[in-house]
Amino acid sequence: MTIRVVEWSTGFLGRMAVDAIDARPELELVGVFVSDPAKVGQDAGRLAGMDRDLGVAATDDRDALLALQPDAIVYTAETETRFMDGIEDFTQFLRAGINVVASGPVLLQFPHGIIPDEMITSLADAGREGGASLHVNGIDPGFANDVLPLALTSLSRNIDLIRVGEIADYSVYHQGETMRRLFGFGQSMETLPPLLRPGMLAAGWGSVVRQIAAALDVTLDEPLVERHERLAAEQDLSVLAMEIPAGTQAAMRFEVVGQVDGKDRIILEHVTRTADDQAPDWPRPDRGGGCYMVEIEGSPKMHLELSYDDASGDHNVAGMLITAMRLVNAVEAVVAAEPGIVYAKDLPMITGRGLLN
């Protein structure tokens, strides 16, 4: 059965998704939404940087795209600063009977205990009303800290602690505004960045900890515990997306911790540097500039690193690609799922079927 798909946005991630949809044998790209008037009317293949036309013209006409009655929408529009807009979009799509796979808002990866129950119920009801499903995922939050660690737990005799995380070199990260405004890179060490205000880390990554706990039938203490460290630049740094003056924030490490009876049991950790020689005592990947990591203490003890690079060796571009592919490759499973909100822990195995050539 061919699944008819609309791609919603053609930013950095959306362009990758257009190409990925075209590569999947069971998917047919039937429409593309753009918010930039300059892109309206352009062929989706050209917008995606492909060397050919796909015969699908981009449009900013929402009603025209919904009138196509696609089976699914791959939603890669920015949502972290337009959370309620994203919720309204999802509600409209689900009620129209259109399945949705989305890269954000990331807390919808597993929103229980993070957003009001009535908001979760409203989305689920919209899906049941239209007979459609919503799945929010990616790589982090996403596959690297839900599917990957949960698969490893199937090898366990007993589990004492699960630690999942990202070790990243942000010197080649493309999102300077996110680095500056949210993470606080290049800003005074006297100013606490928004990401580190009480409750923000748990809001952004608590879904990871809570989904693992739910899948393992574990009840966590409340609230989740937040920890962080920051380091200043020892000299002026010029990275891809911004300048980092000496003395301003240049590295960050944080944890979101799920405890049981006051003892750490599930930890989400991020280690972020903007120069290779920073924080030598913090965790480092075994190879390359970044990785996703899973450690399980118990019987047996397990350590797994997922490294990734694109053809030019850029792990940040590769990170965007694997985010797009996790969404696109999940479309078929989400379309087949029961209506409502679908979480990674509930989906069947998703593979790259049809992509080996």
BALOBA-1460 file (C-alpha; in Angstrom, 3 decimals):
// residues 357
<rec num="1" residu="m" x="0.000" y="0.000" z="0.000"/>
<rec num="2" residu="t" x="1.332" y="3.423" z="-0.945"/>
<rec num="3" residu="i" x="1.240" y="5.974" z="1.873"/>
<rec num="4" residu="r" x="0.625" y="9.519" z="0.675"/>
<rec num="5" residu="v" x="2.720" y="12.028" z="2.611"/>
<rec num="6" residu="v" x="2.939" y="15.812" z="3.019"/>
<rec num="7" residu="e" x="6.195" y="17.320" z="4.282"/>
<rec num="8" residu="w" x="5.534" y="20.311" z="6.571"/>
<rec num="9" residu="s" x="8.436" y="22.793" z="6.215"/>
<rec num="10" residu="t" x="11.659" y="22.845" z="4.210"/>
<rec num="11" residu="g" x="14.200" y="24.076" z="6.715"/>
<rec num="12" residu="f" x="17.449" y="22.195" z="7.316"/>
<rec num="13" residu="l" x="15.634" y="19.163" z="8.719"/>
<rec num="14" residu="g" x="12.689" y="19.406" z="6.323"/>
<rec num="15" residu="r" x="14.916" y="19.309" z="3.254"/>
<rec num="16" residu="m" x="16.433" y="16.082" z="4.501"/>
<rec num="17" residu="a" x="12.942" y="14.702" z="5.115"/>
<rec num="18" residu="v" x="11.831" y="15.445" z="1.535"/>
<rec num="19" residu="d" x="14.765" y="13.444" z="0.189"/>
<rec num="20" residu="a" x="14.109" y="10.661" z="2.715"/>
<rec num="21" residu="i" x="10.418" y="10.408" z="1.793"/>
<rec num="22" residu="d" x="11.389" y="10.066" z="-1.860"/>
<rec num="23" residu="a" x="13.796" y="7.234" z="-0.938"/>
<rec num="24" residu="r" x="11.201" y="5.104" z="0.881"/>
<rec num="25" residu="p" x="9.471" y="2.684" z="-1.523"/>
<rec num="26" residu="e" x="6.148" y="2.717" z="0.348"/>
<rec num="27" residu="l" x="5.890" y="6.534" z="0.592"/>
<rec num="28" residu="e" x="4.664" y="9.027" z="-2.007"/>
<rec num="29" residu="l" x="5.314" y="12.744" z="-1.533"/>
<rec num="30" residu="v" x="2.118" y="14.567" z="-2.527"/>
<rec num="31" residu="g" x="2.614" y="18.009" z="-0.979"/>
<rec num="32" residu="v" x="5.034" y="20.351" z="0.758"/>
<rec num="33" residu="f" x="4.207" y="23.246" z="3.078"/>
<rec num="34" residu="v" x="6.483" y="26.312" z="3.221"/>
<rec num="35" residu="s" x="6.152" y="29.500" z="5.254"/>
<rec num="36" residu="d" x="8.577" y="31.549" z="3.129"/>
<rec num="37" residu="p" x="6.742" y="33.234" z="0.211"/>
<rec num="38" residu="a" x="9.937" y="33.014" z="-1.866"/>
<rec num="39" residu="k" x="9.689" y="29.211" z="-1.819"/>
<rec num="40" residu="v" x="6.055" y="29.002" z="-2.971"/>
<rec num="41" residu="g" x="5.795" y="27.310" z="-6.368"/>
<rec num="42" residu="q" x="9.297" y="25.850" z="-6.280"/>
<rec num="43" residu="d" x="9.701" y="22.131" z="-6.871"/>
<rec num="44" residu="a" x="10.221" y="20.087" z="-3.701"/>
<rec num="45" residu="g" x="13.233" y="18.304" z="-5.167"/>
<rec num="46" residu="r" x="15.045" y="21.564" z="-5.835"/>
<rec num="47" residu="l" x="14.170" y="22.906" z="-2.371"/>
<rec num="48" residu="a" x="15.630" y="19.723" z="-0.890"/>
<rec num="49" residu="g" x="18.896" y="20.197" z="-2.771"/>
<rec num="50" residu="m" x="18.279" y="17.186" z="-4.986"/>
<rec num="51" residu="d" x="19.464" y="17.193" z="-8.591"/>
<rec num="52" residu="r" x="16.000" y="16.644" z="-10.066"/>
<rec num="53" residu="d" x="12.390" y="17.726" z="-9.887"/>
<rec num="54" residu="l" x="9.899" y="15.632" z="-7.934"/>
<rec num="55" residu="g" x="6.845" y="17.126" z="-9.606"/>
<rec num="56" residu="v" x="5.533" y="18.527" z="-6.314"/>
<rec num="57" residu="a" x="5.291" y="22.312" z="-5.972"/>
<rec num="58" residu="a" x="5.673" y="23.850" z="-2.531"/>
<rec num="59" residu="t" x="2.764" y="25.910" z="-1.182"/>
<rec num="60" residu="d" x="1.777" y="27.985" z="1.819"/>
<rec num="61" residu="d" x="-1.902" y="27.062" z="1.350"/>
<rec num="62" residu="r" x="-2.720" y="24.887" z="4.364"/>
<rec num="63" residu="d" x="-6.271" y="24.146" z="3.230"/>
<rec num="64" residu="a" x="-5.089" y="22.956" z="-0.181"/>
<rec num="65" residu="l" x="-2.671" y="20.514" z="1.434"/>
<rec num="66" residu="l" x="-5.313" y="19.142" z="3.824"/>
<rec num="67" residu="a" x="-7.715" y="18.816" z="0.879"/>
<rec num="68" residu="l" x="-5.241" y="16.324" z="-0.616"/>
<rec num="69" residu="q" x="-6.290" y="13.989" z="2.218"/>
<rec num="70" residu="p" x="-2.771" y="12.649" z="2.782"/>
<rec num="71" residu="d" x="-2.281" y="9.601" z="4.964"/>
<rec num="72" residu="a" x="0.450" y="11.305" z="6.945"/>
<rec num="73" residu="i" x="2.262" y="14.569" z="7.568"/>
<rec num="74" residu="v" x="5.962" y="14.645" z="8.399"/>
<rec num="75" residu="y" x="6.122" y="17.766" z="10.567"/>
<rec num="76" residu="t" x="9.566" y="19.316" z="10.906"/>
<rec num="77" residu="a" x="8.539" y="22.939" z="11.460"/>
<rec num="78" residu="e" x="10.132" y="24.736" z="14.404"/>
<rec num="79" residu="t" x="8.024" y="24.199" z="17.535"/>
<rec num="80" residu="e" x="10.164" y="24.981" z="20.572"/>
<rec num="81" residu="t" x="9.255" y="28.698" z="20.404"/>
<rec num="82" residu="r" x="5.748" y="28.065" z="19.067"/>
<rec num="83" residu="f" x="4.560" y="25.224" z="21.264"/>
<rec num="84" residu="m" x="0.848" y="26.066" z="21.200"/>
<rec num="85" residu="d" x="0.933" y="26.620" z="17.425"/>
<rec num="86" residu="g" x="2.285" y="23.109" z="17.052"/>
<rec num="87" residu="i" x="-0.412" y="21.693" z="19.324"/>
<rec num="88" residu="e" x="-3.105" y="23.473" z="17.289"/>
<rec num="89" residu="d" x="-1.637" y="22.128" z="14.044"/>
<rec num="90" residu="f" x="-1.538" y="18.570" z="15.380"/>
<rec num="91" residu="t" x="-5.105" y="18.799" z="16.652"/>
<rec num="92" residu="q" x="-6.352" y="20.004" z="13.270"/>
<rec num="93" residu="f" x="-4.460" y="17.304" z="11.371"/>
<rec num="94" residu="l" x="-5.586" y="14.478" z="13.660"/>
<rec num="95" residu="r" x="-9.227" y="15.518" z="13.523"/>
<rec num="96" residu="a" x="-8.944" y="15.527" z="9.734"/>
<rec num="97" residu="g" x="-7.821" y="11.895" z="9.891"/>
<rec num="98" residu="i" x="-4.176" y="12.610" z="9.045"/>
<rec num="99" residu="n" x="-1.436" y="10.765" z="10.928"/>
<rec num="100" residu="v" x="1.491" y="12.887" z="12.111"/>
<rec num="101" residu="v" x="5.150" y="12.158" z="12.802"/>
<rec num="102" residu="a" x="6.904" y="15.223" z="14.191"/>
<rec num="103" residu="s" x="10.319" y="16.340" z="15.391"/>
<rec num="104" residu="g" x="8.840" y="18.488" z="18.168"/>
<rec num="105" residu="p" x="7.835" y="19.800" z="20.565"/>
<rec num="106" residu="v" x="10.236" y="17.280" z="22.078"/>
<rec num="107" residu="l" x="8.374" y="16.990" z="25.383"/>
<rec num="108" residu="l" x="5.554" y="15.270" z="23.456"/>
<rec num="109" residu="q" x="7.930" y="12.336" z="23.081"/>
<rec num="110" residu="f" x="6.373" y="11.295" z="26.414"/>
<rec num="111" residu="p" x="4.514" y="14.246" z="27.976"/>
<rec num="112" residu="h" x="3.079" y="12.622" z="31.098"/>
<rec num="113" residu="g" x="4.079" y="14.517" z="34.216"/>
<rec num="114" residu="i" x="5.333" y="17.447" z="32.117"/>
<rec num="115" residu="i" x="2.276" y="19.107" z="30.565"/>
<rec num="116" residu="p" x="-1.291" y="19.177" z="31.916"/>
<rec num="117" residu="d" x="-3.212" y="15.910" z="31.608"/>
<rec num="118" residu="e" x="-6.067" y="17.721" z="29.870"/>
<rec num="119" residu="m" x="-3.745" y="18.793" z="27.045"/>
<rec num="120" residu="i" x="-2.573" y="15.201" z="26.544"/>
<rec num="121" residu="t" x="-6.157" y="13.959" z="26.639"/>
<rec num="122" residu="s" x="-7.257" y="16.582" z="24.114"/>
<rec num="123" residu="l" x="-4.614" y="15.465" z="21.606"/>
<rec num="124" residu="a" x="-5.410" y="11.804" z="22.156"/>
<rec num="125" residu="d" x="-9.137" y="12.475" z="21.735"/>
<rec num="126" residu="a" x="-8.479" y="14.351" z="18.478"/>
<rec num="127" residu="g" x="-6.637" y="11.304" z="17.192"/>
<rec num="128" residu="r" x="-9.406" y="8.931" z="18.187"/>
<rec num="129" residu="e" x="-12.001" y="11.257" z="16.669"/>
<rec num="130" residu="g" x="-10.200" y="11.297" z="13.315"/>
<rec num="131" residu="g" x="-8.835" y="7.757" z="13.469"/>
<rec num="132" residu="a" x="-5.242" y="9.013" z="13.294"/>
<rec num="133" residu="s" x="-2.058" y="8.866" z="15.361"/>
<rec num="134" residu="l" x="0.593" y="11.336" z="16.518"/>
<rec num="135" residu="h" x="4.195" y="10.312" z="17.136"/>
<rec num="136" residu="v" x="6.863" y="12.807" z="18.203"/>
<rec num="137" residu="n" x="10.439" y="11.553" z="18.078"/>
<rec num="138" residu="g" x="13.867" y="12.055" z="16.585"/>
<rec num="139" residu="i" x="17.265" y="11.156" z="17.933"/>
<rec num="140" residu="d" x="17.503" y="13.095" z="21.243"/>
<rec num="141" residu="p" x="14.978" y="13.161" z="22.747"/>
<rec num="142" residu="g" x="14.184" y="10.119" z="20.672"/>
<rec num="143" residu="f" x="15.758" y="6.918" z="19.437"/>
<rec num="144" residu="a" x="19.093" y="7.347" z="21.216"/>
<rec num="145" residu="n" x="17.418" y="7.543" z="24.603"/>
<rec num="146" residu="d" x="14.218" y="5.568" z="24.228"/>
<rec num="147" residu="v" x="14.421" y="2.724" z="21.669"/>
<rec num="148" residu="l" x="18.159" y="2.125" z="22.084"/>
<rec num="149" residu="p" x="18.320" y="1.812" z="25.899"/>
<rec num="150" residu="l" x="15.058" y="-0.096" z="26.085"/>
<rec num="151" residu="a" x="16.358" y="-2.612" z="23.534"/>
<rec num="152" residu="l" x="19.481" y="-3.092" z="25.647"/>
<rec num="153" residu="t" x="17.420" y="-3.755" z="28.775"/>
<rec num="154" residu="s" x="16.098" y="-6.883" z="27.057"/>
<rec num="155" residu="l" x="19.582" y="-8.338" z="27.675"/>
<rec num="156" residu="s" x="19.526" y="-7.623" z="31.413"/>
<rec num="157" residu="r" x="19.174" y="-10.019" z="34.332"/>
<rec num="158" residu="n" x="18.793" y="-7.120" z="36.742"/>
<rec num="159" residu="i" x="19.205" y="-3.349" z="36.434"/>
<rec num="160" residu="d" x="20.655" y="-0.962" z="39.017"/>
<rec num="161" residu="l" x="21.060" y="2.197" z="36.936"/>
<rec num="162" residu="i" x="20.420" y="3.351" z="33.362"/>
<rec num="163" residu="r" x="22.368" y="6.333" z="32.016"/>
<rec num="164" residu="v" x="21.643" y="7.691" z="28.556"/>
<rec num="165" residu="g" x="23.245" y="10.742" z="27.058"/>
<rec num="166" residu="e" x="24.789" y="12.851" z="24.373"/>
<rec num="167" residu="i" x="28.420" y="13.931" z="24.130"/>
<rec num="168" residu="a" x="28.603" y="16.729" z="21.579"/>
<rec num="169" residu="d" x="31.025" y="19.199" z="20.025"/>
<rec num="170" residu="y" x="28.989" y="22.339" z="19.398"/>
<rec num="171" residu="s" x="31.830" y="24.148" z="17.634"/>
<rec num="172" residu="v" x="30.270" y="22.977" z="14.352"/>
<rec num="173" residu="y" x="26.637" y="23.296" z="15.465"/>
<rec num="174" residu="h" x="24.532" y="25.408" z="13.088"/>
<rec num="175" residu="q" x="22.045" y="26.935" z="15.550"/>
<rec num="176" residu="g" x="23.823" y="29.974" z="16.978"/>
<rec num="177" residu="e" x="20.661" y="31.515" z="18.404"/>
<rec num="178" residu="t" x="19.867" y="28.342" z="20.325"/>
<rec num="179" residu="m" x="23.438" y="28.142" z="21.610"/>
<rec num="180" residu="r" x="23.424" y="31.752" z="22.732"/>
<rec num="181" residu="r" x="19.922" y="32.351" z="24.049"/>
<rec num="182" residu="l" x="18.952" y="28.943" z="25.408"/>
<rec num="183" residu="f" x="22.256" y="27.311" z="26.387"/>
<rec num="184" residu="g" x="24.072" y="30.534" z="27.306"/>
<rec num="185" residu="f" x="27.241" y="29.960" z="25.255"/>
<rec num="186" residu="g" x="29.193" y="33.185" z="24.841"/>
<rec num="187" residu="q" x="27.259" y="34.767" z="27.698"/>
<rec num="188" residu="s" x="28.457" y="35.908" z="31.110"/>
<rec num="189" residu="m" x="29.073" y="33.212" z="33.708"/>
<rec num="190" residu="e" x="27.185" y="35.461" z="36.125"/>
<rec num="191" residu="t" x="23.966" y="34.942" z="34.151"/>
<rec num="192" residu="l" x="22.092" y="31.675" z="34.434"/>
<rec num="193" residu="p" x="20.895" y="30.679" z="30.943"/>
<rec num="194" residu="p" x="17.172" y="29.891" z="30.470"/>
<rec num="195" residu="l" x="17.917" y="26.185" z="30.022"/>
<rec num="196" residu="l" x="19.252" y="25.967" z="33.577"/>
<rec num="197" residu="r" x="16.432" y="27.758" z="35.364"/>
<rec num="198" residu="p" x="14.697" y="25.425" z="37.843"/>
<rec num="199" residu="g" x="12.405" y="22.981" z="36.065"/>
<rec num="200" residu="m" x="13.607" y="23.709" z="32.528"/>
<rec num="201" residu="l" x="15.871" y="20.674" z="32.137"/>
<rec num="202" residu="a" x="13.129" y="18.391" z="33.430"/>
<rec num="203" residu="a" x="10.668" y="20.000" z="31.023"/>
<rec num="204" residu="g" x="12.999" y="19.523" z="28.067"/>
<rec num="205" residu="w" x="14.388" y="16.046" z="28.793"/>
<rec num="206" residu="g" x="12.210" y="14.660" z="31.571"/>
<rec num="207" residu="s" x="10.197" y="12.846" z="28.915"/>
<rec num="208" residu="v" x="13.242" y="10.637" z="28.309"/>
<rec num="209" residu="v" x="13.512" y="9.604" z="31.942"/>
<rec num="210" residu="r" x="9.762" y="9.156" z="32.352"/>
<rec num="211" residu="q" x="9.329" y="7.020" z="29.217"/>
<rec num="212" residu="i" x="12.102" y="4.643" z="30.243"/>
<rec num="213" residu="a" x="10.521" y="4.379" z="33.705"/>
<rec num="214" residu="a" x="7.077" y="3.725" z="32.216"/>
<rec num="215" residu="a" x="8.435" y="1.034" z="29.885"/>
<rec num="216" residu="l" x="10.162" y="-0.685" z="32.822"/>
<rec num="217" residu="d" x="7.130" y="-0.287" z="35.117"/>
<rec num="218" residu="v" x="9.049" y="1.881" z="37.608"/>
<rec num="219" residu="t" x="7.486" y="4.615" z="39.764"/>
<rec num="220" residu="l" x="9.873" y="7.548" z="40.192"/>
<rec num="221" residu="d" x="10.176" y="9.993" z="43.055"/>
<rec num="222" residu="e" x="8.848" y="13.465" z="42.300"/>
<rec num="223" residu="p" x="10.097" y="15.864" z="41.197"/>
<rec num="224" residu="l" x="12.923" y="14.791" z="38.896"/>
<rec num="225" residu="v" x="16.374" y="15.956" z="40.021"/>
<rec num="226" residu="e" x="18.373" y="18.486" z="37.942"/>
<rec num="227" residu="r" x="22.171" y="18.913" z="38.106"/>
<rec num="228" residu="h" x="24.570" y="20.995" z="36.020"/>
<rec num="229" residu="e" x="28.125" y="22.271" z="35.617"/>
<rec num="230" residu="r" x="29.424" y="25.096" z="33.400"/>
<rec num="231" residu="l" x="32.922" y="26.109" z="32.304"/>
<rec num="232" residu="a" x="34.218" y="29.404" z="30.916"/>
<rec num="233" residu="a" x="36.360" y="29.804" z="27.797"/>
<rec num="234" residu="e" x="40.046" y="30.197" z="28.629"/>
<rec num="235" residu="q" x="40.588" y="32.149" z="25.391"/>
<rec num="236" residu="d" x="38.486" y="33.734" z="22.630"/>
<rec num="237" residu="l" x="36.814" y="31.096" z="20.477"/>
<rec num="238" residu="s" x="35.367" y="31.436" z="16.994"/>
<rec num="239" residu="v" x="32.988" y="28.558" z="16.256"/>
<rec num="240" residu="l" x="30.747" y="27.961" z="13.263"/>
<rec num="241" residu="a" x="27.669" y="29.777" z="14.520"/>
<rec num="242" residu="m" x="29.032" y="32.414" z="16.918"/>
<rec num="243" residu="e" x="31.902" y="34.033" z="18.788"/>
<rec num="244" residu="i" x="32.690" y="32.976" z="22.367"/>
<rec num="245" residu="p" x="34.832" y="35.562" z="24.201"/>
<rec num="246" residu="a" x="37.271" y="34.454" z="26.872"/>
<rec num="247" residu="g" x="35.618" y="34.263" z="30.283"/>
<rec num="248" residu="t" x="32.139" y="33.533" z="28.922"/>
<rec num="249" residu="q" x="30.374" y="30.173" z="29.003"/>
<rec num="250" residu="a" x="31.938" y="27.633" z="26.642"/>
<rec num="251" residu="a" x="31.021" y="24.194" z="27.996"/>
<rec num="252" residu="m" x="28.097" y="22.648" z="29.833"/>
<rec num="253" residu="r" x="27.228" y="19.339" z="31.452"/>
<rec num="254" residu="f" x="23.796" y="18.561" z="32.874"/>
<rec num="255" residu="e" x="21.737" y="15.670" z="34.191"/>
<rec num="256" residu="v" x="18.031" y="14.989" z="34.591"/>
<rec num="257" residu="v" x="17.679" y="12.240" z="37.164"/>
<rec num="258" residu="g" x="14.871" y="9.884" z="38.013"/>
<rec num="259" residu="q" x="15.243" y="8.541" z="41.546"/>
<rec num="260" residu="v" x="13.501" y="5.747" z="43.434"/>
<rec num="261" residu="d" x="13.503" y="6.125" z="47.226"/>
<rec num="262" residu="g" x="16.156" y="8.836" z="46.879"/>
<rec num="263" residu="k" x="18.567" y="6.718" z="44.812"/>
<rec num="264" residu="d" x="19.529" y="7.531" z="41.203"/>
<rec num="265" residu="r" x="17.985" y="4.984" z="38.836"/>
<rec num="266" residu="i" x="17.558" y="6.634" z="35.415"/>
<rec num="267" residu="i" x="19.801" y="9.495" z="34.249"/>
<rec num="268" residu="l" x="19.699" y="11.623" z="31.108"/>
<rec num="269" residu="e" x="23.068" y="13.351" z="30.654"/>
<rec num="270" residu="h" x="24.351" y="15.906" z="28.149"/>
<rec num="271" residu="v" x="28.015" y="16.879" z="27.797"/>
<rec num="272" residu="t" x="28.555" y="19.818" z="25.441"/>
<rec num="273" residu="r" x="31.871" y="21.406" z="24.493"/>
<rec num="274" residu="t" x="32.863" y="24.107" z="22.017"/>
<rec num="275" residu="a" x="36.560" y="23.140" z="21.868"/>
<rec num="276" residu="d" x="38.207" y="19.738" z="22.050"/>
<rec num="277" residu="d" x="40.492" y="20.563" z="24.978"/>
<rec num="278" residu="q" x="37.701" y="21.693" z="27.308"/>
<rec num="279" residu="a" x="36.750" y="19.751" z="30.449"/>
<rec num="280" residu="p" x="39.188" y="16.839" z="30.051"/>
<rec num="281" residu="d" x="37.645" y="15.074" z="33.047"/>
<rec num="282" residu="w" x="34.157" y="15.017" z="31.522"/>
<rec num="283" residu="p" x="33.078" y="11.980" z="29.447"/>
<rec num="284" residu="r" x="34.398" y="11.768" z="25.889"/>
<rec num="285" residu="p" x="33.364" y="9.592" z="22.965"/>
<rec num="286" residu="d" x="35.582" y="6.666" z="22.024"/>
<rec num="287" residu="r" x="35.785" y="8.052" z="18.480"/>
<rec num="288" residu="g" x="34.834" y="11.193" z="16.605"/>
<rec num="289" residu="g" x="33.489" y="14.483" z="17.887"/>
<rec num="290" residu="g" x="30.214" y="13.241" z="19.330"/>
<rec num="291" residu="c" x="28.145" y="10.253" z="20.231"/>
<rec num="292" residu="y" x="25.034" y="9.023" z="21.954"/>
<rec num="293" residu="m" x="25.744" y="6.796" z="24.902"/>
<rec num="294" residu="v" x="23.916" y="4.157" z="26.917"/>
<rec num="295" residu="e" x="25.275" y="2.645" z="30.115"/>
<rec num="296" residu="i" x="23.456" y="0.038" z="32.155"/>
<rec num="297" residu="e" x="24.745" y="-0.950" z="35.578"/>
<rec num="298" residu="g" x="23.536" y="-4.304" z="36.791"/>
<rec num="299" residu="s" x="23.948" y="-7.828" z="35.517"/>
<rec num="300" residu="p" x="25.452" y="-7.674" z="32.981"/>
<rec num="301" residu="k" x="27.079" y="-4.219" z="32.883"/>
<rec num="302" residu="m" x="26.730" y="-2.713" z="29.417"/>
<rec num="303" residu="h" x="28.198" y="0.305" z="27.640"/>
<rec num="304" residu="l" x="27.181" y="1.325" z="24.126"/>
<rec num="305" residu="e" x="28.189" y="4.323" z="22.009"/>
<rec num="306" residu="l" x="26.412" y="5.356" z="18.814"/>
<rec num="307" residu="s" x="28.732" y="7.476" z="16.654"/>
<rec num="308" residu="y" x="27.621" y="9.203" z="13.468"/>
<rec num="309" residu="d" x="29.147" y="11.314" z="10.696"/>
<rec num="310" residu="d" x="28.057" y="12.511" z="7.279"/>
<rec num="311" residu="a" x="30.121" y="11.999" z="4.124"/>
<rec num="312" residu="s" x="32.331" y="14.964" z="5.027"/>
<rec num="313" residu="g" x="32.802" y="13.864" z="8.645"/>
<rec num="314" residu="d" x="30.379" y="16.394" z="10.164"/>
<rec num="315" residu="h" x="28.576" y="14.736" z="13.085"/>
<rec num="316" residu="n" x="26.140" y="17.647" z="13.540"/>
<rec num="317" residu="v" x="24.815" y="17.340" z="9.981"/>
<rec num="318" residu="a" x="24.658" y="13.576" z="10.489"/>
<rec num="319" residu="g" x="22.684" y="14.160" z="13.689"/>
<rec num="320" residu="m" x="20.082" y="16.107" z="11.730"/>
<rec num="321" residu="l" x="19.953" y="13.361" z="9.109"/>
<rec num="322" residu="i" x="19.314" y="10.591" z="11.610"/>
<rec num="323" residu="t" x="16.598" y="12.730" z="13.193"/>
<rec num="324" residu="a" x="14.868" y="13.086" z="9.823"/>
<rec num="325" residu="m" x="15.272" y="9.403" z="9.002"/>
<rec num="326" residu="r" x="13.855" y="8.234" z="12.317"/>
<rec num="327" residu="l" x="10.703" y="10.221" z="11.565"/>
<rec num="328" residu="v" x="10.320" y="9.206" z="7.934"/>
<rec num="329" residu="n" x="11.131" y="5.548" z="8.537"/>
<rec num="330" residu="a" x="8.487" y="5.467" z="11.301"/>
<rec num="331" residu="v" x="5.628" y="6.719" z="9.077"/>
<rec num="332" residu="e" x="4.389" y="3.272" z="8.071"/>
<rec num="333" residu="a" x="4.302" y="2.014" z="11.681"/>
<rec num="334" residu="v" x="2.536" y="5.161" z="12.924"/>
<rec num="335" residu="v" x="-0.106" y="4.935" z="10.180"/>
<rec num="336" residu="a" x="-0.752" y="1.333" z="11.247"/>
<rec num="337" residu="a" x="-0.911" y="2.180" z="14.977"/>
<rec num="338" residu="e" x="-4.031" y="2.615" z="17.057"/>
<rec num="339" residu="p" x="-5.423" y="6.176" z="16.952"/>
<rec num="340" residu="g" x="-4.174" y="8.626" z="19.575"/>
<rec num="341" residu="i" x="-0.678" y="9.484" z="20.803"/>
<rec num="342" residu="v" x="1.876" y="6.780" z="20.025"/>
<rec num="343" residu="y" x="5.103" y="6.489" z="22.025"/>
<rec num="344" residu="a" x="8.359" y="4.850" z="20.993"/>
<rec num="345" residu="k" x="7.972" y="2.171" z="23.659"/>
<rec num="346" residu="d" x="4.752" y="1.032" z="21.997"/>
<rec num="347" residu="l" x="5.855" y="0.866" z="18.350"/>
<rec num="348" residu="p" x="7.072" y="-2.322" z="16.641"/>
<rec num="349" residu="m" x="10.623" y="-2.585" z="15.345"/>
<rec num="350" residu="i" x="11.272" y="-0.004" z="12.621"/>
<rec num="351" residu="t" x="13.891" y="-0.810" z="10.008"/>
<rec num="352" residu="g" x="15.407" y="0.625" z="6.854"/>
<rec num="353" residu="r" x="13.456" y="-1.839" z="4.718"/>
<rec num="354" residu="g" x="13.862" y="-0.991" z="1.048"/>
<rec num="355" residu="l" x="16.925" y="1.216" z="1.589"/>
<rec num="356" residu="l" x="19.682" y="-1.367" z="1.004"/>
<rec num="357" residu="n" x="20.813" y="-0.943" z="-2.567"/>
